[in-house]
Amino acid sequence: MNEALTKIHYAKPSITDLEVHYAADAAAHGWGEQCYAYIARFETAFAEFTGAAHAIATSSATGALHMGMAALGIGPGDEVILADTNWIASVAPIVHLGATPVFVDILSDSWCLDPQQVERAITPKTKAILAVHLYGNLCDMDRLERLAHKHELLLIEDAAEALGSRWQGHHTGTLGRFGAFSFHGTKTITTGEGGMFVTNDDALYENVLTLSNHGRARGEKRQFWASKVGFKYKMSNIEAAIGCAQLERVDELLARRREIFLAYKERLADIPDLAMNPEPPGTVNGFWMPTVVFPPRMGDMRRRLLDAFRQRRIDGRVFFHPLSGLDMFPSRPENHNSWDIPSRAVNLPCYHDLNMADIDRVATVVREQCRAASGS
Ligand SMILES: Cc1ncc(COP(=O)(O)O)c(C=O)c1O
């Protein structure tokens, strides 16, 4: 390992004086009458940014998914279809609610749900489709919406990784019954840990608002009176203060992600058959995580590249393992793309302060390893 090189992390937040100032203000003054002030401000600003009618700040995207699915009545006996390629957080709420996840394959270009496979997997027990916009890439929302409509299914969006991604002008998270976003420290905007539930459905909003407050309905006059058993997935006022600052900078943060993605793309453009995150016509990709998928002839590029990165003090990140390859779920190797792509894919470092010299350093290693794998 070359200790002289500075380390390139795969993700890192961008925190300026603005975030520090708002957080300090919340810590100093955000109590008593002001204890929800930054939370309300963050929710309003986030709803405005995404175009959602309603937003509820949460402690995580997982919590937002859990409450939304609970409010929609997903439970024992129900099946929920989602892509086999996913982070465990997308499936955990389905399991916690006693429903059955049904894993289907991804498309080879978007790495998101294959609508044809979704249709094949629909049974009388299917209650919902969970569309996860992986790495900022977009699910085919038109086809999924048509399927949901035809089979009377709920369409839910996990937009945890897709801030800034748009489908036909609509922000992700606003196209289904509800959407969930994550503000974990690796995400485009962060609150440390945190998330957001968004919906255009007034009744669902009221229901989740009540659930999110331990089952205490808005307007309830009796103190400590719960009308149902709810959840405690709230965001704190201090976290929301950081979120407000990040959201004020969202255009700058998204523009930088795009710049970084395009810089990688340019530097890797002449590697034959290398795939990266797509941005089909009619969509905007938030480019949360630039990803390279190498052609099968190059072999196990994940191992090769991550080893080389380690030698040069660069953090790489593995493409998600298929969920059906984990011990707690039935194995589904017939989901060919989900099982095949991970060994030849890697997420590249991406964060606001990554500079062009860092990008050159990463791209040089990728190019070297491609040449070595191709025997030239
Ligand atoms: C696709 C996806 N869904 C859900 C989550 C969960 O987000 P959180 O960590 O905020 O619960 C993540 C987090 O990384 C994610 O990538």
The ligand as an SDF file (V2000), in Angstrom:
LIG
                    3D

 16 16  0  0  0  0  0  0  0  0999 V2000
  -32.2160    1.8280   -1.5250 C   0  0  0  0  0  0  0  0  0  0  0  0
  -32.1910    2.1380   -0.0670 C   0  0  0  0  0  0  0  0  0  0  0  0
  -33.3220    2.0000    0.6310 N   0  0  0  0  0  0  0  0  0  0  0  0
  -33.3680    2.2930    1.9460 C   0  0  0  0  0  0  0  0  0  0  0  0
  -32.2570    2.7220    2.6100 C   0  0  0  0  0  0  0  0  0  0  0  0
  -32.3420    2.9860    4.0610 C   0  0  0  0  0  0  0  0  0  0  0  0
  -32.0170    4.2770    4.3940 O   0  0  0  0  0  0  0  0  0  0  0  0
  -31.7530    4.6460    5.9190 P   0  0  0  0  0  0  0  0  0  0  0  0
  -30.3630    4.2070    6.2190 O   0  0  0  0  0  0  0  0  0  0  0  0
  -31.9450    6.1230    5.9760 O   0  0  0  0  0  0  0  0  0  0  0  0
  -32.7600    3.9030    6.7080 O   0  0  0  0  0  0  0  0  0  0  0  0
  -31.0580    2.8860    1.9320 C   0  0  0  0  0  0  0  0  0  0  0  0
  -29.8730    3.3550    2.6610 C   0  0  0  0  0  0  0  0  0  0  0  0
  -28.7610    3.3230    2.3110 O   0  0  0  0  0  0  0  0  0  0  0  0
  -31.0050    2.5760    0.5650 C   0  0  0  0  0  0  0  0  0  0  0  0
  -29.8770    2.7040   -0.1140 O   0  0  0  0  0  0  0  0  0  0  0  0
  1  2  1  0
  2  3  1  0
  2 15  2  0
  3  4  2  0
  4  5  1  0
  5  6  1  0
  5 12  2  0
  6  7  1  0
  7  8  1  0
  8  9  2  0
  8 10  1  0
  8 11  1  0
 12 13  1  0
 12 15  1  0
 13 14  2  0
 15 16  1  0
M  END
$$$$
